[in-house]
Amino acid sequence: MTRIAIIGAGFGGVAVAAELLKAGFTDIVVLEKADRIGGVWRDNTYPGCACDVPAPLYSYSFAMNPSWSRRYPPHDEILAYLADVAERSGVSPLVRFGAEVTSARWTGDLWEIALAGGEGLEADVLIPAVGQLSRPSIPSLPGADTFAGVAVHTAHWTPDIPIDGSRVAVVGTGASAIQLVPAIAGQAAHIDVYQRTAPWTVPKPDRRYSRFRKSAYRRIPALMLLSRAATWGLTLVPGAALSGNRAANAFIRAYSWVQRRWQIRDPELRAKVTPDEAMGCKRLLFTNAWLPTLARPDVDLITEKIVAVTPTGIRTADGVDHPCDVLVYGTGFAATEFLVPIEVTSHDGHRLNRLADEWRDGAHAYLGLAVPGFPNMFLVYGPNTNTGNTSVIYFHEAQARWITQAVRAVEAGDILAVRPDVAATYDGEIQSRLAGSVWTTCQSWYRNATGRVVTNWPGKAKEYRRRTATLNRADFVPGGTRG
């Protein structure tokens, strides 16, 4: 019986575990370092946290949910949905909580996995599903350790953060910040928002779902498929805009311009929130409350560079000291550092290979799933599988189906090691398609230190699904079998 170890119990880990169970595999363990299922939705509990992908699409296709309260559900609903799916699909009993993986080593026959407590276990197949949004990115600011107030990253939010009546500084204007700031405005005494580059925003077509709609979904589940298809169609417009379609790009730019013109009356503030980078350098953000919140008298948008954190606040390049009691980093995640800090190695009979060395110039994987030299290891949400316009869950499900085919091959006695030439050709294609795209021409979080784009998929989601539909045994080193 094939032993399968999955690292991470977020949307990706649950997707692949559910697919493997459906295929008849039962010797599965899901190693989760936290105390409950949820991934990024477990870790992010800041006020206003919600999905920016419509609920009909931010759902598993095999577990459509008729009970969403609104088109863009809050994080507690998403977390409850994921836990419910894990329970109903049989994944929950497979999860070992408090099991933090520190290292994984391929011995030539199997994977030896070490946990933080010193325990070890073995598996025939290793499936890292830790995602791209698991490690918060906190900028190194001079004097940060001298700050006498409360400092927190949005991914480490706790209910006891003293917002009421406090002066709050929020560093960053990404997806987390544009949700947090409107949620705490009026509660905090004053908010300073520190912006490096203005994001592209468009109105968020959010709405509450009526009892009639939810009742209809329960009675006629096929209606949810229609809603999902319609939502998919809507994502094609921003997707086309980011992919270089001039008409779509012009439409989204105009839509964003109208929003700024309508919601910001002050010309000086409007100039500050007008992006000077191409669309796609930062994630396109859907919001109705962000711009009006910045126009409030108790909120200031600061575009001067931060030069230091002081015991009482933040000093900017113009020499001004801005006092604050709470310092919030809305600065996103280390999305380009895959699998860090887990040490992954493999022994090929001659020498020890380190994944960190293989990825020294940037993470890469064939189809975002398999890395040369690391047999029987299949990634979920790996390099170049992030989507800029649709639901990542669509990618998770495609990956889960491909991985299930790979595990079937392992069950038959194969050792699956992707051919280096196949992986290199694929990586060359992906990087070539990304070259000159918005993701390589901008100074953005999509690129790693060497300039490679290691996060985003360059094509349409349907292309990725097509390319991962069938595992091609010829893509792997021939003759690899377990003794």
C-alpha positions in Angstrom: 0.0 0.0 0.0 1.4 3.4 -1.0 2.1 5.7 1.9 1.3 9.3 1.2 2.4 12.4 3.2 0.8 15.7 2.5 2.2 18.9 4.1 -0.4 21.5 4.9 -4.2 21.4 5.5 -5.2 24.5 3.6 -7.3 24.5 0.4 -4.5 22.8 -1.6 -3.9 20.0 0.9 -7.6 19.3 1.4 -8.1 19.2 -2.4 -5.4 16.6 -3.1 -6.3 14.5 0.0 -10.0 14.4 -1.1 -9.1 13.5 -4.7 -6.8 10.7 -3.5 -9.5 9.3 -1.1 -11.9 9.4 -4.0 -9.4 7.3 -6.1 -9.2 4.7 -3.3 -6.0 5.6 -1.6 -6.3 5.4 2.2 -2.7 5.4 3.7 -2.6 9.2 3.8 -1.4 11.5 6.5 -1.8 15.3 6.3 0.8 17.0 8.4 -0.4 20.4 9.7 1.8 22.5 12.0 -1.2 24.5 13.4 -4.0 23.3 15.6 -6.8 23.3 12.9 -7.5 23.2 9.2 -7.5 26.4 7.2 -4.2 27.6 5.8 -4.2 31.3 5.0 -7.8 31.6 6.1 -6.9 30.3 9.5 -4.0 32.6 9.9 -5.6 35.9 8.7 -8.2 37.1 11.1 -7.8 40.9 10.8 -10.9 43.1 10.7 -12.5 43.2 7.2 -10.7 40.0 6.0 -12.7 38.6 3.1 -12.2 36.9 -0.2 -11.6 39.0 -3.3 -12.8 36.1 -5.6 -16.5 35.6 -5.9 -17.8 32.7 -3.8 -19.2 30.6 -6.7 -15.7 30.4 -8.0 -13.9 30.3 -4.7 -15.3 26.9 -4.0 -14.4 23.3 -4.9 -16.3 22.1 -8.0 -17.2 18.9 -6.1 -18.5 20.8 -3.1 -20.6 23.8 -4.2 -22.0 25.7 -1.3 -25.6 27.0 -1.3 -25.2 28.8 2.0 -22.8 31.6 1.2 -24.1 34.8 2.7 -22.8 37.0 0.0 -20.9 37.1 -3.3 -17.6 37.9 -1.5 -17.8 36.0 1.8 -15.8 36.9 4.9 -13.0 34.8 6.2 -14.9 33.0 8.9 -17.4 31.6 6.3 -14.6 30.5 4.1 -12.8 28.8 7.0 -16.1 27.1 8.1 -16.6 25.9 4.5 -13.2 24.4 4.2 -13.6 22.6 7.5 -17.0 21.3 6.4 -15.6 20.0 3.1 -12.7 18.3 4.9 -15.1 16.6 7.3 -17.6 15.5 4.6 -14.9 14.2 2.2 -13.2 12.2 4.9 -10.0 14.3 5.1 -10.4 15.5 8.7 -9.4 12.2 10.3 -6.2 12.1 8.2 -4.9 15.4 9.6 -2.2 15.3 12.3 -2.2 18.7 14.0 0.9 20.2 15.7 3.0 18.3 13.2 5.6 20.8 11.8 7.8 19.3 9.1 11.4 20.5 9.4 13.0 18.3 6.7 12.3 15.7 4.1 14.9 13.4 2.6 14.6 11.0 -0.4 16.7 7.9 0.3 16.5 6.4 -3.1 13.5 4.4 -2.2 11.3 6.5 0.0 10.9 9.8 1.8 12.1 10.2 5.4 10.3 13.1 7.1 11.4 14.8 10.3 9.0 16.7 12.5 9.9 19.5 14.9 9.4 17.4 18.0 12.0 14.9 16.8 9.6 12.3 15.5 10.2 10.8 12.1 8.0 9.0 9.6 8.3 7.5 6.1 6.3 7.9 3.0 6.5 6.7 -0.6 5.0 9.9 -1.9 5.6 13.5 -0.6 3.1 16.2 -1.4 4.1 19.7 -0.1 0.9 21.8 -0.1 2.2 24.8 2.0 1.1 27.3 -0.6 2.6 30.7 -1.6 1.0 32.7 1.2 2.1 30.9 4.3 5.1 33.1 5.4 4.4 36.8 6.1 6.8 39.3 4.6 7.9 42.0 7.1 10.1 44.7 5.8 13.4 45.4 7.6 13.0 49.0 8.8 15.7 50.7 10.8 14.7 51.0 14.5 11.7 48.6 14.2 12.9 46.8 17.4 12.8 50.0 19.4 9.1 50.6 18.8 7.3 50.8 22.2 3.8 50.2 20.9 2.1 47.1 19.5 3.6 45.9 16.1 1.8 43.2 14.2 1.5 41.7 10.7 -2.0 41.3 9.4 -1.4 37.5 9.2 -0.7 37.5 12.9 -3.7 39.5 14.0 -5.2 38.8 17.4 -8.5 40.0 18.9 -6.7 42.0 21.7 -4.9 44.4 19.3 -5.8 47.8 20.9 -7.4 49.6 18.0 -10.1 51.6 19.9 -9.0 55.2 20.4 -5.4 54.5 19.2 -3.3 56.1 16.5 -2.7 53.3 14.0 0.0 53.2 11.3 -0.6 50.8 8.4 2.4 50.0 6.2 1.3 48.8 2.7 -1.6 49.3 0.3 -2.2 45.8 -0.9 -5.1 43.4 -0.6 -4.9 43.1 3.2 -4.6 46.8 3.9 -7.5 47.8 1.7 -9.7 45.5 3.7 -8.3 46.4 7.1 -8.3 50.2 7.0 -12.0 50.7 6.1 -12.9 48.2 8.8 -11.1 50.0 11.6 -11.6 53.6 10.4 -13.8 55.4 13.0 -12.8 52.9 15.6 -9.2 54.1 15.7 -8.5 57.7 16.7 -6.4 58.2 13.6 -4.9 56.1 10.8 -1.8 56.8 8.8 -1.5 54.7 5.7 2.0 54.4 4.2 2.0 53.8 0.5 5.0 53.0 -1.8 3.0 52.5 -5.0 -0.7 53.1 -5.6 -2.7 49.9 -6.4 -5.1 49.6 -9.3 -8.6 49.3 -7.9 -12.0 48.8 -9.4 -15.5 48.7 -7.7 -16.4 45.4 -6.0 -19.7 44.0 -7.3 -20.6 42.6 -3.9 -24.1 41.8 -2.7 -25.9 39.8 -0.1 -27.5 36.6 -1.2 -31.2 36.4 -0.4 -33.0 33.6 1.4 -34.8 32.9 -1.9 -31.5 32.5 -3.8 -30.0 30.2 -1.1 -33.2 28.1 -1.0 -33.2 27.8 -4.8 -29.6 26.6 -4.7 -30.4 23.9 -2.2 -33.4 22.7 -4.2 -31.8 22.9 -7.6 -28.0 22.5 -7.3 -27.5 22.9 -11.0 -28.3 26.6 -10.5 -25.0 26.9 -8.7 -23.2 25.6 -11.7 -24.8 28.3 -13.8 -23.7 30.9 -11.3 -20.2 29.5 -11.3 -20.1 29.6 -15.1 -21.3 33.2 -15.2 -18.7 34.2 -12.6 -16.0 32.5 -14.6 -17.0 34.6 -17.6 -16.7 37.8 -15.6 -13.1 36.9 -14.7 -12.1 36.7 -18.3 -12.2 40.5 -18.7 -9.5 41.4 -16.0 -7.6 38.3 -17.1 -7.5 39.5 -20.7 -6.5 43.0 -19.4 -3.5 41.5 -17.6 -2.6 39.3 -20.5 -2.1 42.3 -22.9 -5.5 42.5 -24.6 -5.7 46.2 -25.4 -9.5 46.6 -25.4 -9.8 44.8 -22.0 -6.9 46.7 -20.5 -8.4 50.1 -21.7 -11.8 49.1 -20.2 -10.4 48.2 -16.8 -8.2 51.4 -16.7 -11.3 53.5 -17.6 -13.4 51.7 -14.9 -10.7 52.4 -12.4 -10.4 56.1 -13.4 -14.2 56.6 -13.0 -14.0 55.1 -9.5 -11.2 57.4 -8.5 -12.9 60.4 -10.0 -16.2 59.6 -8.3 -14.9 58.6 -4.9 -12.1 61.1 -4.4 -13.0 64.8 -4.8 -9.6 66.2 -3.6 -7.3 66.5 -6.6 -4.2 66.2 -4.5 -5.4 62.9 -2.9 -6.6 61.7 -6.2 -3.1 62.1 -7.6 -1.7 60.1 -4.8 -4.0 57.2 -5.4 -3.5 57.2 -9.2 -1.2 54.3 -10.1 2.0 55.1 -12.0 2.8 51.4 -12.7 1.3 49.3 -15.4 -1.8 47.3 -14.4 -0.7 44.0 -13.0 2.4 45.2 -11.2 0.3 44.7 -8.1 -2.8 42.6 -7.7 -5.9 44.3 -9.2 -8.0 45.1 -6.1 -11.8 45.0 -5.8 -13.1 47.5 -3.2 -15.9 50.0 -2.6 -14.7 51.4 0.7 -10.9 52.0 0.2 -10.9 55.3 -1.5 -13.7 56.9 0.5 -11.9 55.8 3.7 -8.7 57.6 2.5 -10.7 60.7 2.1 -11.8 60.7 5.8 -10.4 63.5 8.0 -9.1 60.9 10.5 -7.1 59.1 7.8 -3.9 60.3 6.1 -2.3 58.7 3.1 1.5 59.2 3.4 3.7 58.6 0.3 7.0 59.8 1.7 9.5 57.0 2.2 9.8 55.5 5.7 13.4 56.0 6.9 13.0 54.8 10.5 10.8 53.5 13.1 11.1 55.3 16.4 9.9 54.3 19.9 6.8 56.4 19.4 6.1 56.1 15.7 7.5 56.4 12.2 9.9 58.9 10.6 9.6 59.7 6.9 12.2 61.1 4.4 10.8 64.6 4.8 11.9 64.6 8.5 8.4 64.4 9.9 7.8 62.1 12.9 4.3 60.5 12.8 3.2 59.2 16.2 1.4 55.9 16.5 0.4 53.4 19.1 -0.2 50.4 16.8 2.0 49.6 13.8 0.4 47.2 11.3 2.4 45.6 8.5 0.0 44.9 5.6 3.0 43.9 3.5 1.9 40.5 2.2 3.9 37.3 2.0 7.2 35.9 0.9 5.5 34.3 -2.1 8.7 33.6 -4.0 10.3 31.5 -1.2 8.7 28.1 -1.8 8.9 25.4 1.0 11.1 27.6 3.2 12.1 26.7 5.9 11.7 23.0 5.2 15.0 21.4 4.2 14.3 19.1 1.3 17.1 16.8 0.0 17.5 13.7 -2.1 20.2 11.1 -2.4 20.7 9.6 -5.9 23.2 7.0 -4.8 26.2 9.2 -5.4 25.6 12.5 -3.7 23.1 14.5 -1.7 21.0 17.1 -3.6 19.5 20.0 -1.8 16.3 21.6 -3.2 17.6 25.0 -2.0 20.6 24.6 -4.4 18.3 23.5 -7.2 16.3 26.6 -6.7 19.2 29.0 -6.0 18.3 31.2 -9.0 14.5 30.8 -8.5 12.0 28.1 -7.9 10.9 26.0 -10.9 9.0 22.8 -11.4 7.6 21.0 -14.4 3.9 22.0 -14.6 4.5 23.6 -11.1 4.4 20.0 -9.8 7.6 18.1 -10.2 11.3 19.0 -9.7 14.2 17.1 -11.4 16.2 15.1 -8.9 13.4 14.8 -6.4 11.4 11.7 -7.2 7.9 11.0 -6.0 7.5 14.6 -4.7 4.6 16.5 -6.2 3.9 20.1 -5.3 0.5 21.8 -4.9 0.5 25.5 -5.7 4.1 25.3 -6.8 6.2 27.6 -8.9 4.3 29.5 -11.7 0.9 28.2 -10.8 -0.5 31.4 -9.3 -3.4 33.1 -11.1 -3.8 36.8 -11.4 -7.5 36.9 -12.2 -9.4 33.7 -11.3 -9.7 31.3 -8.4 -6.5 29.4 -7.3 -8.8 26.5 -6.3 -9.4 25.8 -10.0 -5.6 25.2 -10.2 -5.6 23.1 -7.0 -8.2 20.7 -8.4 -6.2 20.3 -11.7 -3.1 19.6 -9.7 -4.9 17.1 -7.4 -6.1 15.1 -10.5 -2.6 15.0 -12.0 -1.1 14.0 -8.7 -3.6 11.2 -8.3 -2.4 9.8 -11.6 1.2 10.1 -10.4 0.3 8.2 -7.2 -1.3 5.5 -9.3 2.0 5.0 -11.1 3.8 4.9 -7.8 1.3 2.3 -6.6 2.2 0.2 -9.6 5.8 0.2 -8.6 7.2 3.2 -10.5 9.5 5.9 -9.1 8.6 9.1 -10.8 11.5 11.5 -11.4 10.8 14.1 -14.0 13.4 14.2 -16.8 15.8 17.2 -16.5 15.5 18.0 -20.2 11.7 18.0 -20.1 11.7 20.3 -17.0 14.2 22.6 -18.6 12.3 22.9 -21.8 9.1 23.6 -19.9 10.8 26.2 -17.7 12.3 27.9 -20.8 8.9 28.1 -22.4 7.3 29.6 -19.3 10.0 32.2 -18.7 10.0 33.1 -22.4 6.2 33.7 -22.3 6.6 35.8 -19.2 9.5 37.8 -20.7 8.3 41.3 -21.5 5.0 40.7 -19.7 3.8 43.1 -17.0 5.2 40.7 -14.4 8.7 41.1 -15.6 8.6 44.8 -16.5 7.5 45.9 -13.0 9.3 46.0 -9.7 6.8 43.7 -8.0 6.4 40.8 -5.6 6.0 38.4 -8.5 9.8 38.4 -9.1 12.5 36.9 -7.0 15.9 38.4 -6.3 17.3 37.2 -9.6 14.5 38.8 -11.7 12.7 35.5 -12.5 9.0 35.4 -12.3 8.5 32.3 -10.1 4.9 32.8 -9.0 2.5 33.4 -11.9 1.1 31.3 -14.7 1.5 33.1 -18.1 -1.6 31.7 -19.8 -5.2 31.0 -19.2 -6.5 28.8 -16.5 -8.1 26.4 -19.0 -4.7 25.9 -20.7 -3.2 24.8 -17.3 -6.1 22.4 -16.8 -5.6 20.9 -20.3 -1.9 20.5 -19.8 -2.3 18.7 -16.5 -5.2 16.5 -17.6 -3.1 13.5 -18.4 0.2 12.4 -16.8 2.7 11.6 -19.6 5.0 8.7 -18.4 7.5 9.7 -21.1 8.1 13.0 -19.2 9.8 10.9 -16.5 13.1 9.1 -16.2 12.6 5.6 -17.7 13.2 2.5 -15.7 12.6 4.0 -12.3 11.1 1.3 -10.1 11.1 0.4 -6.5 13.0 -2.8 -5.6 
